[in-house]
């Protein structure tokens, strides 16, 4: 759905003479990213309102998307699967944020967050076969990811000290989710490499 809408908007710009034929793919990708982000943001807010943690949901979305953009991670093979998995992961994280407000498991949450931060620090960034990173891009994305990771970690530490849990909980969940996506992405990448190696040796 999002892909079709992105193509439709790009072709409209082309028909209006605002972009060239060769720019359709570029604009389609840009529209796809923009529309996807808007839809995910709306889904996050709606789930947050339903579970009475709208502000925390917004903080989670901003924190997660900021590091996800540069650290990378698992990408579903189809648009439908991507939308379903994204919605499901957001739902689970917002539910966990809400539960963290009810039950006191700060120690467990902080331990998992520390492990996740280490995982992100070591594993980032993760590219895809469709859009591999050059050596310079890898270094650039890794540096930015480390800076964002440091900023989020500092926010978590300060919010814990000053008991600003409406910041701490969503920030923690954003790092935990990103680390999971990185690990799953690494596993998928390694599996594809082994499959290619077997095919080449056959």
Backbone bond lengths (Angstrom), bond angles and torsions (degrees), N, CA, C in turn:
res aa  C-N    CA-C-N  psi(-1)  N-CA   C-N-CA  omega(-1)  CA-C   N-CA-C  phi
1 X - - - 1.456 - - 1.521 111.30 -
2 X 1.338 116.34 -50.34 1.462 121.10 -179.91 1.521 110.59 -64.64
3 X 1.345 115.79 -39.91 1.459 120.11 179.85 1.525 111.77 -63.94
4 X 1.343 116.49 -41.54 1.460 120.91 178.81 1.523 111.07 -65.41
5 X 1.328 116.57 -41.12 1.460 120.82 178.57 1.525 111.00 -64.76
6 X 1.333 116.29 -39.81 1.471 121.18 178.93 1.532 110.85 -63.11
7 X 1.336 115.99 -44.12 1.466 120.43 177.49 1.527 111.29 -63.78
8 X 1.324 115.88 -40.56 1.465 120.80 179.63 1.522 111.37 -61.44
9 X 1.318 116.57 -44.50 1.470 120.67 179.49 1.527 111.30 -66.17
10 X 1.329 116.50 -39.46 1.467 120.48 179.82 1.526 111.23 -65.90
11 X 1.321 116.33 -43.54 1.477 119.98 178.79 1.526 111.06 -66.61
12 X 1.322 117.09 -31.89 1.462 120.00 176.97 1.523 110.57 -65.49
13 X 1.328 116.49 -42.42 1.466 120.51 176.98 1.519 110.71 -62.93
14 X 1.344 115.36 -39.16 1.461 119.83 179.59 1.529 110.81 -66.77
15 X 1.339 116.40 -42.39 1.468 120.48 179.36 1.526 112.09 -67.20
16 X 1.328 116.51 -28.57 1.468 120.81 177.67 1.526 112.05 -81.89
17 X 1.333 116.05 -2.72 1.459 120.52 178.12 1.513 114.42 79.51
18 X 1.339 116.91 17.36 1.469 119.89 -176.91 1.522 112.48 -90.86
19 X 1.334 117.22 -21.95 1.458 120.52 175.92 1.530 108.71 -136.73
20 X 1.341 115.45 161.17 1.467 120.28 179.80 1.523 110.24 -87.97
21 X 1.316 116.07 165.56 1.467 122.29 179.73 1.520 111.30 -58.05
22 X 1.337 115.29 -38.12 1.467 120.14 -177.26 1.528 112.69 -71.57
23 X 1.319 117.68 -12.89 1.474 121.22 -178.13 1.525 113.16 -96.05
24 X 1.335 117.26 -1.77 1.472 120.87 -176.52 1.526 111.61 -59.95
25 X 1.331 117.53 -46.64 1.462 120.69 -178.62 1.532 111.46 -62.28
26 X 1.323 116.23 -41.08 1.465 120.80 -179.96 1.526 111.10 -63.39
27 X 1.328 116.10 -46.79 1.463 119.96 -179.60 1.523 111.42 -69.53
28 X 1.322 116.86 -34.81 1.471 120.39 177.61 1.526 110.48 -61.37
29 X 1.329 116.06 -43.14 1.464 120.00 178.59 1.525 110.64 -64.58
30 X 1.346 115.98 -42.57 1.457 119.87 178.58 1.520 112.20 -61.25
31 X 1.334 116.45 -45.32 1.465 120.61 177.45 1.530 110.97 -63.53
32 X 1.335 116.30 -39.62 1.462 120.71 -179.91 1.524 110.93 -60.25
33 X 1.322 116.61 -46.84 1.466 121.33 179.60 1.525 110.60 -63.52
34 X 1.331 116.63 -46.16 1.464 121.28 -178.11 1.525 111.79 -62.39
35 X 1.323 116.65 -49.67 1.470 120.80 -178.64 1.522 110.82 -64.82
36 X 1.330 116.87 -40.46 1.461 120.70 179.50 1.525 110.97 -61.57
37 X 1.343 115.81 -42.96 1.462 120.20 -179.95 1.527 111.47 -65.12
38 X 1.333 116.16 -41.14 1.465 120.21 179.08 1.527 110.77 -63.41
39 X 1.323 116.70 -44.61 1.465 120.93 -179.83 1.528 111.38 -64.28
40 X 1.335 116.86 -42.75 1.460 120.27 178.77 1.525 111.16 -65.20
41 X 1.326 116.05 -37.64 1.466 120.09 178.16 1.527 110.61 -63.69
42 X 1.330 116.29 -43.04 1.471 120.61 178.68 1.526 110.89 -64.67
43 X 1.331 115.95 -42.04 1.469 120.03 177.82 1.528 110.32 -60.73
44 X 1.336 116.14 -42.97 1.465 120.76 179.86 1.525 111.30 -61.65
45 X 1.325 116.44 -45.03 1.467 120.29 -179.91 1.528 110.90 -64.94
46 X 1.321 116.98 -42.96 1.470 120.76 -179.54 1.529 110.59 -61.36
47 X 1.334 116.17 -46.73 1.462 119.68 178.34 1.523 110.16 -62.48
48 X 1.333 115.65 -40.01 1.461 119.94 179.01 1.517 112.50 -62.89
49 X 1.317 117.09 -42.41 1.466 121.04 177.44 1.530 110.80 -63.32
50 X 1.311 116.90 -42.70 1.464 121.18 -179.72 1.528 110.96 -61.15
51 X 1.341 115.94 -38.71 1.466 120.95 -177.20 1.530 112.66 -96.38
52 X 1.336 116.38 10.03 1.479 121.60 176.73 1.526 113.22 61.29
53 X 1.325 116.69 39.78 1.470 120.42 175.47 1.531 109.01 -146.65
54 X 1.330 115.66 53.45 1.471 121.19 -175.53 1.526 111.82 -64.64
55 X 1.329 117.47 -44.75 1.463 120.80 -179.27 1.522 110.55 -62.49
56 X 1.317 116.16 -44.85 1.462 120.38 178.88 1.525 111.24 -61.92
57 X 1.331 116.49 -35.55 1.458 120.81 179.10 1.525 111.56 -65.67
58 X 1.337 115.73 -39.85 1.465 120.43 177.98 1.529 110.21 -65.17
59 X 1.325 116.56 -43.89 1.469 120.84 178.73 1.524 110.30 -61.52
60 X 1.327 116.14 -42.03 1.468 120.50 177.70 1.523 110.86 -60.77
61 X 1.327 116.88 -47.05 1.463 121.06 -177.34 1.525 110.85 -61.11
62 X 1.328 116.70 -47.26 1.468 120.58 -178.97 1.527 110.84 -63.84
63 X 1.310 116.35 -44.41 1.459 120.94 -179.31 1.522 111.42 -64.45
64 X 1.315 116.29 -46.39 1.461 120.65 -178.36 1.524 111.91 -66.01
65 X 1.323 116.77 -47.99 1.464 120.00 -177.68 1.520 112.15 -65.32
66 X 1.325 117.26 -32.48 1.466 120.13 -179.00 1.528 111.11 -64.75
67 X 1.332 116.81 -40.56 1.468 118.68 -179.03 1.531 111.50 -86.70
68 X 1.320 116.61 -31.34 1.469 120.96 178.81 1.533 111.07 -61.90
69 X 1.327 116.03 -36.51 1.462 121.76 -176.82 1.516 111.78 -58.97
70 X 1.333 117.31 -35.74 1.457 120.73 -175.57 1.529 112.91 -106.06
71 X 1.335 117.94 -29.30 1.462 120.33 -178.72 1.521 111.94 -80.19
72 X 1.348 116.67 -28.13 1.454 120.05 -179.13 1.516 111.31 77.06
73 X 1.325 115.84 -160.22 1.453 120.27 -178.75 1.519 111.09 144.73
74 X 1.314 115.14 -165.84 1.462 121.13 -176.66 1.523 111.62 -63.31
75 X 1.338 115.57 137.13 1.462 122.22 174.17 1.528 108.30 -126.20
76 X 1.322 116.42 129.09 1.462 120.56 178.84 1.521 110.24 -67.59
77 X 1.337 115.38 154.93 1.462 120.55 -175.28 1.523 112.98 -77.46
78 X 1.331 118.22 -21.27 1.464 121.26 179.79 1.526 110.02 -128.92
79 X 1.323 115.41 158.75 1.462 120.64 -179.27 1.526 111.34 -64.22
80 X 1.331 116.50 -43.39 1.468 120.55 -179.22 1.519 111.05 -61.67
81 X 1.332 116.09 -45.33 1.461 120.13 179.16 1.523 110.53 -64.12
82 X 1.320 116.87 -38.00 1.459 121.34 178.82 1.526 110.87 -62.19
83 X 1.333 116.40 -45.91 1.460 120.78 -179.63 1.520 111.15 -64.03
84 X 1.326 117.11 -41.86 1.462 120.77 -179.21 1.523 111.77 -66.72
85 X 1.346 115.67 -45.41 1.460 119.46 -179.50 1.529 111.97 -67.08
86 X 1.331 115.99 -37.46 1.466 119.80 178.79 1.526 110.46 -64.45
87 X 1.331 115.90 -45.78 1.463 120.28 179.25 1.522 111.24 -63.21
88 X 1.324 116.53 -42.27 1.463 121.26 179.97 1.528 111.62 -64.48
89 X 1.335 116.64 -44.07 1.462 120.20 -179.39 1.526 111.10 -65.22
90 X 1.340 116.97 -38.83 1.465 120.68 177.51 1.522 109.92 -65.44
91 X 1.339 116.75 -43.50 1.463 121.14 179.25 1.525 110.78 -59.12
92 X 1.314 116.48 -47.36 1.468 120.61 -179.23 1.524 110.96 -61.17
93 X 1.342 116.48 -44.64 1.467 120.53 -178.38 1.523 111.70 -65.28
94 X 1.327 117.63 -42.25 1.464 120.57 179.56 1.526 110.64 -66.84
95 X 1.330 116.59 -37.88 1.472 120.37 175.78 1.530 110.01 -62.09
96 X 1.331 116.67 -42.27 1.463 120.42 179.06 1.525 111.28 -66.32
97 X 1.336 116.17 -36.27 1.465 119.65 175.79 1.524 109.97 -61.58
98 X 1.332 115.13 -44.97 1.472 119.95 179.37 1.524 111.28 -63.67
99 X 1.318 117.20 -41.90 1.465 120.97 179.25 1.524 111.47 -65.35
100 X 1.339 115.69 -34.42 1.464 119.46 179.52 1.524 111.40 -66.70
101 X 1.331 117.00 -23.53 1.463 120.89 176.01 1.522 111.65 -77.19
102 X 1.322 115.37 -22.59 1.464 120.07 -177.38 1.524 111.23 -94.28
103 X 1.342 115.29 -43.81 1.460 120.34 -178.15 1.528 109.51 -109.79
104 X 1.305 115.79 143.59 1.461 121.21 -178.26 1.525 110.14 -92.25
105 X 1.337 116.78 95.27 1.462 119.74 173.95 1.527 108.86 -128.25
106 X 1.334 115.41 45.77 1.469 121.39 -178.58 1.521 112.73 -60.03
107 X 1.338 116.63 -39.33 1.467 119.87 -177.23 1.522 110.67 -63.30
108 X 1.335 116.22 -45.61 1.461 120.72 179.35 1.524 110.27 -64.40
109 X 1.323 116.36 -43.43 1.461 121.38 -178.72 1.526 111.26 -62.59
110 X 1.327 116.93 -43.79 1.459 120.73 -179.98 1.529 111.47 -67.89
111 X 1.331 116.96 -35.73 1.467 120.39 177.35 1.527 110.64 -64.51
112 X 1.338 116.33 -46.79 1.467 120.62 178.69 1.530 110.98 -63.59
113 X 1.320 116.03 -37.17 1.467 120.13 179.29 1.523 110.92 -66.36
114 X 1.337 116.94 -40.82 1.469 120.85 178.73 1.535 110.21 -62.92
115 X 1.321 116.44 -43.01 1.470 120.65 177.34 1.525 110.56 -63.42
116 X 1.332 115.86 -40.79 1.465 121.03 -179.95 1.525 111.12 -65.47
117 X 1.324 116.25 -40.81 1.467 120.45 179.59 1.530 110.63 -62.83
118 X 1.330 116.69 -40.72 1.468 120.75 177.48 1.522 110.68 -64.05
119 X 1.319 116.22 -41.49 1.470 121.62 178.90 1.528 110.76 -61.46
120 X 1.331 116.36 -45.59 1.464 120.74 179.85 1.520 110.46 -64.74
121 X 1.331 116.39 -43.04 1.467 121.58 -178.61 1.527 111.14 -58.72
122 X 1.331 115.89 -41.26 1.467 120.84 -176.52 1.528 111.87 -80.97
123 X 1.328 116.81 -40.86 1.475 120.88 -169.23 1.516 115.13 -87.97
124 X 1.316 118.23 -20.77 1.467 120.23 -174.52 1.528 111.65 -75.04
125 X 1.341 116.25 154.33 1.464 127.18 -11.80 1.524 109.68 -89.69
126 X 1.325 115.37 160.09 1.460 120.72 177.87 1.521 109.00 -114.93
127 X 1.328 116.04 118.63 1.464 119.60 179.33 1.522 109.76 -92.91
128 X 1.312 116.20 -173.62 1.463 122.06 179.29 1.528 108.93 -126.14
129 X 1.333 117.30 156.88 1.471 119.60 177.66 1.524 111.88 -59.22
130 X 1.340 116.57 -31.34 1.463 120.51 -179.62 1.524 112.00 -72.49
131 X 1.335 116.09 -31.74 1.465 120.65 -178.57 1.527 109.75 -136.24
132 X 1.339 116.27 72.07 1.469 119.04 179.89 1.523 111.43 -69.45
133 X 1.334 115.41 148.23 1.461 120.95 179.35 1.525 110.22 -90.47
134 X 1.324 115.56 140.74 1.455 119.71 172.70 1.535 108.08 -74.84
135 X 1.327 116.86 171.00 1.467 120.17 -179.82 1.524 111.32 -60.58
136 X 1.326 116.37 -42.32 1.470 120.14 179.58 1.531 111.26 -66.43
137 X 1.331 116.25 -40.38 1.468 120.28 178.56 1.526 110.80 -65.40
138 X 1.332 115.89 -38.59 1.463 120.35 179.25 1.527 110.47 -60.22
139 X 1.320 115.85 -47.84 1.468 120.89 179.94 1.523 110.65 -63.46
140 X 1.329 116.30 -42.69 1.470 121.32 -179.27 1.523 111.34 -63.77
141 X 1.335 117.06 -48.25 1.465 121.37 -178.91 1.524 110.87 -66.44
142 X 1.323 116.55 -36.39 1.465 120.31 179.27 1.528 110.56 -65.17
143 X 1.310 116.32 -41.94 1.462 120.76 179.96 1.527 111.06 -64.13
144 X 1.330 116.71 -46.33 1.463 120.53 179.96 1.531 110.64 -64.18
145 X 1.343 116.82 -41.14 1.460 120.29 178.46 1.516 111.20 -60.11
146 X 1.330 117.12 -42.19 1.462 121.19 179.34 1.528 111.05 -63.44
147 X 1.322 116.61 -38.58 1.467 120.05 178.89 1.531 110.65 -66.18
148 X 1.340 116.28 -45.41 1.467 120.23 178.99 1.525 110.31 -64.60
149 X 1.325 116.35 -40.96 1.463 120.87 178.42 1.521 110.73 -61.14
150 X 1.314 116.64 -41.71 1.464 120.97 177.82 1.527 110.88 -63.35
151 X 1.338 116.44 -41.88 1.467 120.72 -179.41 1.530 111.02 -64.92
152 X 1.330 116.98 -44.45 1.466 120.47 179.26 1.527 110.64 -66.39
153 X 1.326 117.05 -40.45 1.464 120.94 178.44 1.524 110.83 -63.28
154 X 1.330 116.64 -39.86 1.465 120.45 177.68 1.526 110.65 -64.79
155 X 1.337 116.08 -40.62 1.464 120.54 178.29 1.530 110.98 -63.05
156 X 1.333 116.43 -40.08 1.465 120.85 178.13 1.531 110.63 -64.21
157 X 1.335 116.31 -44.51 1.469 120.83 -179.40 1.524 111.31 -62.41
158 X 1.327 116.54 -48.17 1.467 120.55 -178.86 1.529 111.60 -65.90
159 X 1.321 116.23 -40.75 1.468 119.39 -179.66 1.529 111.06 -67.59
160 X 1.324 116.84 -31.02 1.471 119.34 175.88 1.524 110.55 -70.25
161 X 1.327 116.55 -43.86 1.467 121.08 -179.56 1.522 110.94 -62.02
162 X 1.337 116.43 -43.52 1.464 120.54 -177.31 1.537 113.07 -95.08
163 X 1.350 115.37 9.95 1.459 121.92 176.28 1.531 113.37 58.21
164 X 1.320 115.26 37.97 1.469 121.17 175.28 1.525 107.92 -93.49
165 X 1.317 115.43 70.74 1.457 120.43 -171.44 1.528 113.43 -68.86
166 X 1.321 116.85 -20.18 1.465 118.93 177.51 1.532 111.02 -68.07
167 X 1.327 116.57 -16.72 1.463 121.82 173.99 1.525 110.41 -97.06
168 X 1.313 115.64 -42.47 1.458 120.74 -174.91 1.525 113.06 -62.87
169 X 1.318 117.57 -49.32 1.465 120.64 -175.91 1.534 112.89 -59.67
170 X 1.337 119.18 -52.69 1.473 118.34 -179.92 1.522 113.39 -65.43
171 X 1.346 116.96 -34.73 1.466 119.68 178.50 1.533 110.36 -65.17
172 X 1.329 116.34 -40.61 1.466 120.53 177.51 1.528 110.90 -62.15
173 X 1.322 115.88 -46.77 1.466 119.30 -178.35 1.521 111.93 -64.80
174 X 1.325 117.51 -31.05 1.464 120.03 179.24 1.525 110.75 -65.12
175 X 1.334 117.12 -40.22 1.468 120.42 178.71 1.528 111.23 -72.00
176 X 1.321 116.52 -38.34 1.465 119.98 179.35 1.530 110.29 -63.50
177 X 1.333 116.68 -45.45 1.469 120.17 179.23 1.518 111.21 -63.53
178 X 1.327 117.35 -43.34 1.465 120.28 -179.19 1.529 111.09 -63.67
179 X 1.313 117.60 -39.51 1.468 120.02 179.35 1.525 110.91 -64.81
180 X 1.335 116.70 -38.29 1.471 120.73 177.41 1.522 110.26 -63.23
181 X 1.333 116.67 -44.42 1.460 120.95 179.79 1.527 111.38 -64.54
182 X 1.324 116.48 -36.60 1.466 119.94 177.19 1.527 111.11 -65.96
183 X 1.336 116.52 -44.76 1.463 120.17 -179.39 1.528 111.23 -64.33
184 X 1.336 116.45 -44.70 1.467 120.10 178.83 1.527 110.09 -64.04
185 X 1.334 116.40 -39.61 1.461 120.61 177.97 1.511 112.02 -63.98
186 X 1.338 117.05 -40.18 1.462 121.37 177.27 1.528 110.97 -63.06
187 X 1.335 115.79 -43.34 1.463 120.54 179.66 1.525 110.37 -62.67
188 X 1.342 115.94 -44.78 1.463 120.34 178.94 1.525 111.01 -62.91
189 X 1.331 116.52 -42.12 1.467 121.12 179.98 1.529 111.04 -63.29
190 X 1.333 116.69 -43.68 1.463 120.89 178.98 1.521 111.15 -64.74
191 X 1.339 116.55 -38.66 1.464 120.83 178.89 1.526 111.44 -64.18
192 X 1.332 116.40 -40.97 1.468 120.14 178.50 1.525 111.82 -66.14
193 X 1.341 115.98 -37.63 1.460 119.92 179.23 1.531 110.67 -66.07
194 X 1.341 115.87 -41.09 1.470 119.18 178.72 1.525 110.73 -65.88
195 X 1.335 116.15 -38.16 1.459 120.91 178.77 1.524 110.85 -64.56
196 X 1.341 116.85 -43.05 1.469 121.05 178.38 1.528 110.53 -64.37
197 X 1.320 116.13 -38.97 1.471 120.16 -179.29 1.523 110.34 -65.54
198 X 1.331 117.28 -39.99 1.458 120.90 178.68 1.519 111.27 -65.66
199 X 1.345 115.48 -40.35 1.473 119.82 -179.82 1.524 111.77 -66.57
200 X 1.340 115.87 -36.88 1.462 119.44 -179.35 1.533 111.17 -72.49
201 X 1.331 116.12 -32.81 1.459 119.49 -179.07 1.537 112.33 -82.28
202 X 1.332 117.07 -14.77 1.465 121.12 -178.74 1.526 111.56 -73.94
